[in-house]
Amino acid sequence: MPIVQVNTNKDLNEIETSKLLREVSLEVSKILGKPYDDVMVIFSHCDMMMANNNSPAVFIDLRVISGLTKEKANDLSNRLGEIFQKALELDLNRMYINFFDIPAEHAWRFKNEKATCPPLKK
């Protein structure tokens, strides 16, 4: 289950935020080859300063349960950069992305009211 947590100091209205969440979900799903229904995107507005000014900036934390390659991280960086540059009127020098490839045994989710761990690869 990919999880994308976005923190920014740029104000967006409800419609802009909803559109951004859908676009990020779709692109992450496509690039990672994960089901769209399994992608979670969290969007938070917060106070943020970078390089001693509070111009629009974004910090993204992206976590994937197995399968994150350098190539996919590069593709995600480029595509997310395009998306956020447009949506937030952002200078790409003011965007950071942390990628984490989580081992399956460390990721649990609830389905049908029971906690399950994804099958481990042998």
Salt bridges, closest charged atoms under 4 A:
ASP11 OD1 - HIS45 NE2 2.96
GLU23 OE2 - ARG79 NH2 3.25
GLU27 OE2 - LYS30 NZ 3.32
GLU27 OE1 - ARG79 NE 3.24
ASP38 OD1 - ARG109 NH1 3.11
ASP61 OD2 - ARG63 NE 2.58
GLU82 OE1 - ARG79 NH1 2.85
GLU89 OE1 - LYS10 NZ 3.25
